[in-house]
Amino acid sequence: MNQKVSNPKVEVPTGISCNDKDYLNTLLSCLKEMSKNYVMAMSEASNECLYEKHKQVFLSLISLQREVYELMFRKGWYSLEQAEIQKISQKLQMLSQEYQDLSA
């Protein structure tokens, strides 16, 4: 049985206008997308200096992304489900087998 892991939800105004939850949701989505783009930029950097610059920005982005996620979680706008031990064990077994197959 999955249990939700969450905090009490902070109510926000509903309707056509944006509220704090909407703004943070949009910000989190943008930060996730920007992080993906910086990973690509780092992998394609033509020299070490450029790579390091992209890496610095990337590290700042993922730190900010985590802060926004934690704020949303504290306000009850983001919830998680507790995974069953059996499902975790099955996933571990599957990934371990895939790893062994790659190493063969």
N, CA, C and O atoms as CSV, one atom per row, in Angstrom:
chain,resi,resn,atom,element,x,y,z
A,1,MET,N,N,0.845,-1.188,0.000
A,1,MET,CA,C,0.000,0.000,0.000
A,1,MET,C,C,0.884,1.242,0.000
A,1,MET,O,O,1.737,1.408,0.872
A,2,ASN,N,N,0.672,2.113,-0.987
A,2,ASN,CA,C,1.455,3.344,-1.064
A,2,ASN,C,C,0.877,4.397,-0.138
A,2,ASN,O,O,-0.336,4.591,-0.066
A,3,GLN,N,N,1.764,5.068,0.564
A,3,GLN,CA,C,1.358,6.179,1.421
A,3,GLN,C,C,1.928,7.455,0.831
A,3,GLN,O,O,3.068,7.485,0.368
A,4,LYS,N,N,1.125,8.506,0.851
A,4,LYS,CA,C,1.622,9.800,0.394
A,4,LYS,C,C,2.459,10.431,1.476
A,4,LYS,O,O,2.139,10.353,2.662
A,5,VAL,N,N,3.537,11.059,1.047
A,5,VAL,CA,C,4.407,11.805,1.942
A,5,VAL,C,C,4.239,13.264,1.541
A,5,VAL,O,O,4.649,13.667,0.453
A,6,SER,N,N,3.634,14.052,2.426
A,6,SER,CA,C,3.396,15.451,2.082
A,6,SER,C,C,3.208,16.272,3.344
A,6,SER,O,O,3.138,15.741,4.452
A,7,ASN,N,N,3.129,17.567,3.148
A,7,ASN,CA,C,2.870,18.525,4.220
A,7,ASN,C,C,1.458,19.065,4.055
A,7,ASN,O,O,0.845,18.877,3.004
A,8,PRO,N,N,0.930,19.737,5.082
A,8,PRO,CA,C,-0.390,20.361,4.931
A,8,PRO,C,C,-0.364,21.352,3.771
A,8,PRO,O,O,0.573,22.138,3.629
A,9,LYS,N,N,-1.384,21.305,2.962
A,9,LYS,CA,C,-1.441,22.139,1.761
A,9,LYS,C,C,-1.821,23.567,2.104
A,9,LYS,O,O,-2.808,23.804,2.800
A,10,VAL,N,N,-1.030,24.527,1.610
A,10,VAL,CA,C,-1.345,25.947,1.743
A,10,VAL,C,C,-2.302,26.293,0.602
A,10,VAL,O,O,-1.963,26.150,-0.572
A,11,GLU,N,N,-3.481,26.743,0.960
A,11,GLU,CA,C,-4.478,27.066,-0.058
A,11,GLU,C,C,-4.096,28.347,-0.802
A,11,GLU,O,O,-3.572,29.295,-0.217
A,12,VAL,N,N,-4.370,28.346,-2.094
A,12,VAL,CA,C,-4.101,29.508,-2.936
A,12,VAL,C,C,-5.385,29.874,-3.662
A,12,VAL,O,O,-6.263,29.029,-3.837
A,13,PRO,N,N,-5.500,31.132,-4.088
A,13,PRO,CA,C,-6.704,31.540,-4.816
A,13,PRO,C,C,-6.844,30.749,-6.116
A,13,PRO,O,O,-5.850,30.433,-6.769
A,14,THR,N,N,-8.067,30.437,-6.477
A,14,THR,CA,C,-8.319,29.757,-7.738
A,14,THR,C,C,-8.860,30.762,-8.741
A,14,THR,O,O,-9.245,31.873,-8.375
A,15,GLY,N,N,-8.888,30.381,-9.963
A,15,GLY,CA,C,-9.409,31.267,-10.998
A,15,GLY,C,C,-8.405,31.440,-12.108
A,15,GLY,O,O,-7.427,30.699,-12.207
A,16,ILE,N,N,-8.654,32.413,-12.928
A,16,ILE,CA,C,-7.854,32.603,-14.129
A,16,ILE,C,C,-6.500,33.252,-13.853
A,16,ILE,O,O,-5.561,33.061,-14.626
A,17,SER,N,N,-6.382,34.004,-12.784
A,17,SER,CA,C,-5.112,34.671,-12.502
A,17,SER,C,C,-4.136,33.704,-11.827
A,17,SER,O,O,-4.547,32.760,-11.152
A,18,CYS,N,N,-2.855,33.951,-12.018
A,18,CYS,CA,C,-1.811,33.097,-11.445
A,18,CYS,C,C,-1.679,33.353,-9.948
A,18,CYS,O,O,-1.908,34.463,-9.468
A,19,ASN,N,N,-1.308,32.306,-9.227
A,19,ASN,CA,C,-1.073,32.424,-7.793
A,19,ASN,C,C,0.355,31.944,-7.500
A,19,ASN,O,O,1.085,31.570,-8.417
A,20,ASP,N,N,0.743,31.957,-6.245
A,20,ASP,CA,C,2.114,31.581,-5.875
A,20,ASP,C,C,2.464,30.167,-6.331
A,20,ASP,O,O,3.573,29.921,-6.807
A,21,LYS,N,N,1.527,29.246,-6.186
A,21,LYS,CA,C,1.769,27.865,-6.615
A,21,LYS,C,C,2.036,27.810,-8.120
A,21,LYS,O,O,2.943,27.107,-8.564
A,22,ASP,N,N,1.255,28.543,-8.900
A,22,ASP,CA,C,1.440,28.574,-10.355
A,22,ASP,C,C,2.822,29.120,-10.726
A,22,ASP,O,O,3.512,28.568,-11.583
A,23,TYR,N,N,3.211,30.213,-10.067
A,23,TYR,CA,C,4.508,30.817,-10.360
A,23,TYR,C,C,5.653,29.862,-10.019
A,23,TYR,O,O,6.597,29.714,-10.794
A,24,LEU,N,N,5.561,29.214,-8.850
A,24,LEU,CA,C,6.629,28.292,-8.452
A,24,LEU,C,C,6.653,27.055,-9.341
A,24,LEU,O,O,7.727,26.538,-9.651
A,25,ASN,N,N,5.491,26.578,-9.752
A,25,ASN,CA,C,5.431,25.440,-10.662
A,25,ASN,C,C,6.105,25.767,-11.989
A,25,ASN,O,O,6.864,24.961,-12.528
A,26,THR,N,N,5.820,26.948,-12.505
A,26,THR,CA,C,6.432,27.386,-13.760
A,26,THR,C,C,7.945,27.551,-13.598
A,26,THR,O,O,8.718,27.135,-14.460
A,27,LEU,N,N,8.354,28.158,-12.491
A,27,LEU,CA,C,9.775,28.339,-12.224
A,27,LEU,C,C,10.487,26.987,-12.140
A,27,LEU,O,O,11.563,26.816,-12.713
A,28,LEU,N,N,9.894,26.036,-11.434
A,28,LEU,CA,C,10.500,24.715,-11.299
A,28,LEU,C,C,10.631,24.031,-12.661
A,28,LEU,O,O,11.662,23.425,-12.951
A,29,SER,N,N,9.613,24.123,-13.481
A,29,SER,CA,C,9.672,23.534,-14.826
A,29,SER,C,C,10.773,24.178,-15.661
A,29,SER,O,O,11.510,23.485,-16.362
A,30,CYS,N,N,10.883,25.493,-15.586
A,30,CYS,CA,C,11.928,26.206,-16.341
A,30,CYS,C,C,13.321,25.810,-15.858
A,30,CYS,O,O,14.225,25.604,-16.668
A,31,LEU,N,N,13.495,25.704,-14.556
A,31,LEU,CA,C,14.798,25.328,-14.009
A,31,LEU,C,C,15.182,23.906,-14.421
A,31,LEU,O,O,16.346,23.636,-14.714
A,32,LYS,N,N,14.212,23.008,-14.441
A,32,LYS,CA,C,14.477,21.632,-14.887
A,32,LYS,C,C,14.925,21.629,-16.349
A,32,LYS,O,O,15.893,20.958,-16.706
A,33,GLU,N,N,14.229,22.369,-17.174
A,33,GLU,CA,C,14.571,22.421,-18.600
A,33,GLU,C,C,15.939,23.067,-18.813
A,33,GLU,O,O,16.735,22.593,-19.624
A,34,MET,N,N,16.208,24.149,-18.084
A,34,MET,CA,C,17.511,24.810,-18.204
A,34,MET,C,C,18.635,23.882,-17.761
A,34,MET,O,O,19.705,23.875,-18.369
A,35,SER,N,N,18.406,23.098,-16.709
A,35,SER,CA,C,19.417,22.153,-16.239
A,35,SER,C,C,19.754,21.141,-17.328
A,35,SER,O,O,20.924,20.844,-17.570
A,36,LYS,N,N,18.726,20.619,-17.980
A,36,LYS,CA,C,18.948,19.663,-19.083
A,36,LYS,C,C,19.787,20.314,-20.185
A,36,LYS,O,O,20.702,19.695,-20.729
A,37,ASN,N,N,19.469,21.555,-20.503
A,37,ASN,CA,C,20.200,22.247,-21.567
A,37,ASN,C,C,21.662,22.485,-21.196
A,37,ASN,O,O,22.542,22.399,-22.052
A,38,TYR,N,N,21.921,22.782,-19.930
A,38,TYR,CA,C,23.306,22.999,-19.509
A,38,TYR,C,C,24.099,21.703,-19.495
A,38,TYR,O,O,25.303,21.722,-19.751
A,39,VAL,N,N,23.458,20.580,-19.205
A,39,VAL,CA,C,24.149,19.289,-19.299
A,39,VAL,C,C,24.588,19.066,-20.747
A,39,VAL,O,O,25.703,18.613,-21.004
A,40,MET,N,N,23.706,19.386,-21.679
A,40,MET,CA,C,24.047,19.235,-23.086
A,40,MET,C,C,25.174,20.196,-23.469
A,40,MET,O,O,26.103,19.822,-24.185
A,41,ALA,N,N,25.084,21.423,-22.989
A,41,ALA,CA,C,26.128,22.405,-23.299
A,41,ALA,C,C,27.479,21.962,-22.739
A,41,ALA,O,O,28.505,22.130,-23.399
A,42,MET,N,N,27.490,21.399,-21.534
A,42,MET,CA,C,28.756,20.920,-20.954
A,42,MET,C,C,29.332,19.788,-21.793
A,42,MET,O,O,30.541,19.726,-22.019
A,43,SER,N,N,28.463,18.893,-22.253
A,43,SER,CA,C,28.965,17.749,-23.030
A,43,SER,C,C,29.497,18.177,-24.394
A,43,SER,O,O,30.276,17.450,-25.010
A,44,GLU,N,N,29.085,19.345,-24.868
A,44,GLU,CA,C,29.518,19.815,-26.177
A,44,GLU,C,C,30.519,20.971,-26.093
A,44,GLU,O,O,30.888,21.541,-27.120
A,45,ALA,N,N,30.956,21.319,-24.891
A,45,ALA,CA,C,31.888,22.446,-24.738
A,45,ALA,C,C,33.184,22.162,-25.487
A,45,ALA,O,O,33.723,21.057,-25.429
A,46,SER,N,N,33.668,23.170,-26.186
A,46,SER,CA,C,34.839,22.984,-27.043
A,46,SER,C,C,36.165,23.089,-26.298
A,46,SER,O,O,37.203,22.696,-26.830
A,47,ASN,N,N,36.144,23.614,-25.074
A,47,ASN,CA,C,37.385,23.687,-24.298
A,47,ASN,C,C,37.067,23.673,-22.796
A,47,ASN,O,O,35.915,23.814,-22.385
A,48,GLU,N,N,38.107,23.501,-22.006
A,48,GLU,CA,C,37.940,23.340,-20.561
A,48,GLU,C,C,37.365,24.593,-19.891
A,48,GLU,O,O,36.555,24.489,-18.970
A,49,CYS,N,N,37.776,25.749,-20.343
A,49,CYS,CA,C,37.294,27.000,-19.757
A,49,CYS,C,C,35.783,27.143,-19.955
A,49,CYS,O,O,35.057,27.485,-19.021
A,50,LEU,N,N,35.325,26.883,-21.157
A,50,LEU,CA,C,33.898,26.958,-21.459
A,50,LEU,C,C,33.126,25.899,-20.660
A,50,LEU,O,O,32.047,26.171,-20.133
A,51,TYR,N,N,33.690,24.699,-20.582
A,51,TYR,CA,C,33.075,23.633,-19.793
A,51,TYR,C,C,32.896,24.079,-18.341
A,51,TYR,O,O,31.820,23.896,-17.773
A,52,GLU,N,N,33.921,24.655,-17.739
A,52,GLU,CA,C,33.856,25.086,-16.340
A,52,GLU,C,C,32.816,26.186,-16.131
A,52,GLU,O,O,32.128,26.200,-15.111
A,53,LYS,N,N,32.698,27.102,-17.084
A,53,LYS,CA,C,31.679,28.164,-16.980
A,53,LYS,C,C,30.277,27.563,-16.993
A,53,LYS,O,O,29.426,27.918,-16.178
A,54,HIS,N,N,30.052,26.638,-17.942
A,54,HIS,CA,C,28.748,25.971,-18.007
A,54,HIS,C,C,28.486,25.174,-16.730
A,54,HIS,O,O,27.359,25.144,-16.236
A,55,LYS,N,N,29.503,24.544,-16.206
A,55,LYS,CA,C,29.360,23.737,-14.995
A,55,LYS,C,C,28.967,24.612,-13.799
A,55,LYS,O,O,28.121,24.218,-12.996
A,56,GLN,N,N,29.570,25.781,-13.681
A,56,GLN,CA,C,29.239,26.698,-12.582
A,56,GLN,C,C,27.769,27.109,-12.645
A,56,GLN,O,O,27.074,27.112,-11.629
A,57,VAL,N,N,27.306,27.453,-13.835
A,57,VAL,CA,C,25.902,27.846,-13.999
A,57,VAL,C,C,24.987,26.658,-13.700
A,57,VAL,O,O,23.960,26.806,-13.038
A,58,PHE,N,N,25.371,25.477,-14.195
A,58,PHE,CA,C,24.584,24.267,-13.957
A,58,PHE,C,C,24.429,23.995,-12.462
A,58,PHE,O,O,23.329,23.715,-11.987
A,59,LEU,N,N,25.530,24.079,-11.729
A,59,LEU,CA,C,25.474,23.823,-10.284
A,59,LEU,C,C,24.579,24.831,-9.565
A,59,LEU,O,O,23.872,24.477,-8.621
A,60,SER,N,N,24.610,26.079,-10.010
A,60,SER,CA,C,23.713,27.093,-9.436
A,60,SER,C,C,22.250,26.771,-9.755
A,60,SER,O,O,21.374,26.910,-8.902
A,61,LEU,N,N,22.001,26.343,-10.987
A,61,LEU,CA,C,20.642,26.013,-11.399
A,61,LEU,C,C,20.061,24.851,-10.597
A,61,LEU,O,O,18.918,24.916,-10.145
A,62,ILE,N,N,20.852,23.784,-10.418
A,62,ILE,CA,C,20.299,22.639,-9.699
A,62,ILE,C,C,20.124,22.942,-8.211
A,62,ILE,O,O,19.255,22.366,-7.556
A,63,SER,N,N,20.943,23.836,-7.683
A,63,SER,CA,C,20.772,24.253,-6.295
A,63,SER,C,C,19.469,25.042,-6.144
A,63,SER,O,O,18.700,24.807,-5.212
A,64,LEU,N,N,19.229,25.968,-7.055
A,64,LEU,CA,C,17.992,26.752,-7.031
A,64,LEU,C,C,16.786,25.851,-7.273
A,64,LEU,O,O,15.743,26.018,-6.641
A,65,GLN,N,N,16.931,24.903,-8.181
A,65,GLN,CA,C,15.852,23.958,-8.459
A,65,GLN,C,C,15.467,23.206,-7.184
A,65,GLN,O,O,14.283,23.034,-6.895
A,66,ARG,N,N,16.465,22.760,-6.427
A,66,ARG,CA,C,16.200,22.040,-5.185
A,66,ARG,C,C,15.506,22.945,-4.165
A,66,ARG,O,O,14.595,22.502,-3.466
A,67,GLU,N,N,15.926,24.196,-4.075
A,67,GLU,CA,C,15.300,25.137,-3.145
A,67,GLU,C,C,13.821,25.349,-3.480
A,67,GLU,O,O,12.972,25.380,-2.589
A,68,VAL,N,N,13.525,25.493,-4.767
A,68,VAL,CA,C,12.133,25.699,-5.184
A,68,VAL,C,C,11.308,24.450,-4.878
A,68,VAL,O,O,10.190,24.551,-4.375
A,69,TYR,N,N,11.861,23.272,-5.182
A,69,TYR,CA,C,11.162,22.027,-4.871
A,69,TYR,C,C,10.875,21.934,-3.370
A,69,TYR,O,O,9.750,21.627,-2.975
A,70,GLU,N,N,11.878,22.197,-2.536
A,70,GLU,CA,C,11.703,22.100,-1.088
A,70,GLU,C,C,10.653,23.084,-0.577
A,70,GLU,O,O,9.880,22.749,0.321
A,71,LEU,N,N,10.618,24.287,-1.136
A,71,LEU,CA,C,9.602,25.267,-0.760
A,71,LEU,C,C,8.209,24.755,-1.119
A,71,LEU,O,O,7.280,24.847,-0.318
A,72,MET,N,N,8.076,24.219,-2.324
A,72,MET,CA,C,6.782,23.687,-2.753
A,72,MET,C,C,6.362,22.503,-1.883
A,72,MET,O,O,5.183,22.356,-1.561
A,73,PHE,N,N,7.312,21.672,-1.508
A,73,PHE,CA,C,7.010,20.521,-0.652
A,73,PHE,C,C,6.550,20.996,0.723
A,73,PHE,O,O,5.577,20.480,1.273
A,74,ARG,N,N,7.259,21.985,1.275
A,74,ARG,CA,C,6.878,22.517,2.591
A,74,ARG,C,C,5.462,23.098,2.586
A,74,ARG,O,O,4.743,23.004,3.581
A,75,LYS,N,N,5.071,23.694,1.465
A,75,LYS,CA,C,3.747,24.309,1.366
A,75,LYS,C,C,2.665,23.293,0.997
A,75,LYS,O,O,1.488,23.637,0.891
A,76,GLY,N,N,3.082,22.029,0.803
A,76,GLY,CA,C,2.102,20.990,0.484
A,76,GLY,C,C,1.678,20.964,-0.971
A,76,GLY,O,O,0.674,20.337,-1.308
A,77,TRP,N,N,2.420,21.630,-1.837
A,77,TRP,CA,C,2.079,21.689,-3.248
A,77,TRP,C,C,2.783,20.594,-4.056
A,77,TRP,O,O,2.568,20.475,-5.263
A,78,TYR,N,N,3.598,19.821,-3.409
A,78,TYR,CA,C,4.325,18.737,-4.051
A,78,TYR,C,C,4.275,17.572,-3.083
A,78,TYR,O,O,4.687,17.714,-1.932
A,79,SER,N,N,3.786,16.431,-3.517
A,79,SER,CA,C,3.738,15.276,-2.626
A,79,SER,C,C,4.421,14.087,-3.284
A,79,SER,O,O,4.544,14.025,-4.507
A,80,LEU,N,N,4.853,13.168,-2.479
A,80,LEU,CA,C,5.545,11.968,-2.938
A,80,LEU,C,C,4.768,10.750,-2.471
A,80,LEU,O,O,3.950,10.839,-1.556
A,81,GLU,N,N,5.024,9.624,-3.096
A,81,GLU,CA,C,4.436,8.383,-2.641
A,81,GLU,C,C,5.534,7.487,-2.107
A,81,GLU,O,O,6.592,7.344,-2.720
A,82,GLN,N,N,5.273,6.885,-0.957
A,82,GLN,CA,C,6.241,5.976,-0.362
A,82,GLN,C,C,6.220,4.675,-1.166
A,82,GLN,O,O,5.169,4.064,-1.355
A,83,ALA,N,N,7.391,4.269,-1.631
A,83,ALA,CA,C,7.486,3.052,-2.444
A,83,ALA,C,C,7.485,1.815,-1.559
A,83,ALA,O,O,7.999,1.821,-0.440
A,84,GLU,N,N,6.893,0.759,-2.095
A,84,GLU,CA,C,6.888,-0.512,-1.390
A,84,GLU,C,C,8.268,-1.152,-1.506
A,84,GLU,O,O,8.912,-1.061,-2.551
A,85,ILE,N,N,8.717,-1.794,-0.439
A,85,ILE,CA,C,10.031,-2.443,-0.421
A,85,ILE,C,C,10.150,-3.450,-1.562
A,85,ILE,O,O,11.209,-3.556,-2.181
A,86,GLN,N,N,9.088,-4.181,-1.845
A,86,GLN,CA,C,9.120,-5.183,-2.913
A,86,GLN,C,C,9.408,-4.530,-4.264
A,86,GLN,O,O,10.189,-5.063,-5.052
A,87,LYS,N,N,8.791,-3.395,-4.537
A,87,LYS,CA,C,9.011,-2.707,-5.809
A,87,LYS,C,C,10.448,-2.184,-5.908
A,87,LYS,O,O,11.060,-2.229,-6.975
A,88,ILE,N,N,10.971,-1.694,-4.795
A,88,ILE,CA,C,12.357,-1.213,-4.788
A,88,ILE,C,C,13.306,-2.372,-5.056
A,88,ILE,O,O,14.249,-2.238,-5.836
A,89,SER,N,N,13.061,-3.501,-4.417
A,89,SER,CA,C,13.906,-4.688,-4.617
A,89,SER,C,C,13.848,-5.172,-6.061
A,89,SER,O,O,14.872,-5.537,-6.637
A,90,GLN,N,N,12.648,-5.176,-6.647
A,90,GLN,CA,C,12.501,-5.595,-8.042
A,90,GLN,C,C,13.266,-4.665,-8.979
A,90,GLN,O,O,13.939,-5.120,-9.904
A,91,LYS,N,N,13.160,-3.374,-8.736
A,91,LYS,CA,C,13.861,-2.390,-9.578
A,91,LYS,C,C,15.372,-2.552,-9.437
A,91,LYS,O,O,16.097,-2.494,-10.430
A,92,LEU,N,N,15.847,-2.754,-8.215
A,92,LEU,CA,C,17.269,-2.969,-7.985
A,92,LEU,C,C,17.747,-4.206,-8.714
A,92,LEU,O,O,18.805,-4.184,-9.343
A,93,GLN,N,N,16.993,-5.274,-8.641
A,93,GLN,CA,C,17.364,-6.513,-9.324
A,93,GLN,C,C,17.418,-6.306,-10.838
A,93,GLN,O,O,18.348,-6.772,-11.496
A,94,MET,N,N,16.426,-5.610,-11.390
A,94,MET,CA,C,16.388,-5.349,-12.825
A,94,MET,C,C,17.598,-4.513,-13.258
A,94,MET,O,O,18.256,-4.840,-14.246
A,95,LEU,N,N,17.892,-3.429,-12.516
A,95,LEU,CA,C,19.009,-2.563,-12.876
A,95,LEU,C,C,20.351,-3.276,-12.697
A,95,LEU,O,O,21.279,-3.059,-13.476
A,96,SER,N,N,20.453,-4.120,-11.678
A,96,SER,CA,C,21.689,-4.884,-11.466
A,96,SER,C,C,21.916,-5.831,-12.626
A,96,SER,O,O,23.047,-5.992,-13.084
A,97,GLN,N,N,20.851,-6.460,-13.108
A,97,GLN,CA,C,20.983,-7.364,-14.254
A,97,GLN,C,C,21.391,-6.600,-15.513
A,97,GLN,O,O,22.235,-7.063,-16.279
A,98,GLU,N,N,20.791,-5.432,-15.722
A,98,GLU,CA,C,21.150,-4.616,-16.886
A,98,GLU,C,C,22.612,-4.190,-16.803
A,98,GLU,O,O,23.309,-4.166,-17.818
A,99,TYR,N,N,23.074,-3.860,-15.622
A,99,TYR,CA,C,24.467,-3.464,-15.433
A,99,TYR,C,C,25.392,-4.631,-15.746
A,99,TYR,O,O,26.412,-4.463,-16.414
A,100,GLN,N,N,25.031,-5.817,-15.261
A,100,GLN,CA,C,25.847,-7.003,-15.544
A,100,GLN,C,C,25.881,-7.297,-17.036
A,100,GLN,O,O,26.921,-7.672,-17.578
A,101,ASP,N,N,24.760,-7.129,-17.687
A,101,ASP,CA,C,24.710,-7.356,-19.138
A,101,ASP,C,C,25.610,-6.387,-19.893
A,101,ASP,O,O,26.243,-6.754,-20.883
A,102,LEU,N,N,25.661,-5.146,-19.413
A,102,LEU,CA,C,26.544,-4.151,-20.055
A,102,LEU,C,C,28.019,-4.460,-19.803
A,102,LEU,O,O,28.870,-4.174,-20.646
A,103,SER,N,N,28.319,-5.039,-18.648
A,103,SER,CA,C,29.701,-5.335,-18.282
A,103,SER,C,C,30.228,-6.606,-18.929
A,103,SER,O,O,31.432,-6.861,-18.916
A,104,ALA,N,N,29.331,-7.398,-19.492
A,104,ALA,CA,C,29.752,-8.685,-20.092
A,104,ALA,C,C,30.413,-8.504,-21.432
A,104,ALA,O,O,30.819,-9.484,-22.058
